[in-house]
Amino acid sequence: MTPRLALAALAALLALPASAGAHTIKGLVHDERDVVLSQARGTHASITADGTHLVVRRDGARIVEVLDPQGAPALKLDAAGAWARKGAPMVTVLSITTGAPDPRDPAWLSAGSGNSLRFHYPGTHGLVAHRWSVPLRVDGRAARITGAVERVAQPPLAWAIGAGAAVAAGMVLGMQGRRRADYALVAALAIVVVAISHGESQATGSDPWGEIVAAVVGLAGLAAAFRLRRDPALEQGVLAIAAILLVLPLVGRLSVLRHGVIVTTLDPDLVRALVIGGLAAASAVITAATRAWWPGPSEPAT
């Protein structure tokens, strides 16, 4: 097999897992934020990182009931755990999974053994700014959690400009032809993609396929390049393939540079910085490989 065919075969092999992690998660970025404005005494409420669920925790109260819009109890927290009322239509809307009946009262089904409830209450999120409230009954008294969906300012245009400058800087770095630096850049690029994917999967509760794919592609690319180090052009070609596959998820996340809210457990500005840094690293590796593979000037005839 010729070196070029071997390079093509490796590209196809690495592309199989990379294609699974290159997509953009639906709803990853937007410009609205859900916030809790007031707490009910004896409880504590917060918004999950994905921005679509409310978490209510007992905080001094004995019994906390979450009521449906008609005022009937749908969920309950007490010393024995979390419960959902059997047959309540609201339970399905709240995205609650139920288990065995409460031996003390079969009208309630187990919804967890912890001290908090995570649920999706209608009206507590959306893409239009508005106020919302969730009715409760705390130790027998009527209470209410209030909140709002509010607009968030878009990040400065400097982030988008910085992405273009980073790509240009990477191209300049790649023209230096430092092969050892390319290994470090591909490793850094893989770490960037793993970190961003991890923040997303933690926020959305999804499977960590993005982290796994990025790690596999990065390690496979580095290992293959090291084995081919006696052929500089082929070595840099393999590194470039790994860089291209790793940068695809970052290209799919360029929207984080222009939206105010990012669904992640990481700091939003850190995510933006990681995207820009990853673009610079990929640009440098790809430029170096292009320079190595580009035909040089032909020798003058004698």
Protein Blocks (a to p, Z undefined) as FASTA:
>chain_A
ZZklmmmmmmmmmmmmmmmmmpccehkaccbdcddfbdcehiacdddfkopaccdddehi
abdcdddfkopafbdcdfkbccddehiaklmmnopacddddfklmkbccebjbfbdcddd
ehiacjbdcdddddddeehiacdddddddddddddfklmmmmmmmmmmmmmmmmnopakl
mmmmmmmmmmmmmmmmmmmmmmnopafklmmmmmmmmmmmmmmmmmmmmmmklmmmmmmm
mmmmmmmmmmmmmmmmmcfbdcdfbdfklmmmmmmmmmmmmmmmmmmmmmmmpccddddd
ZZ
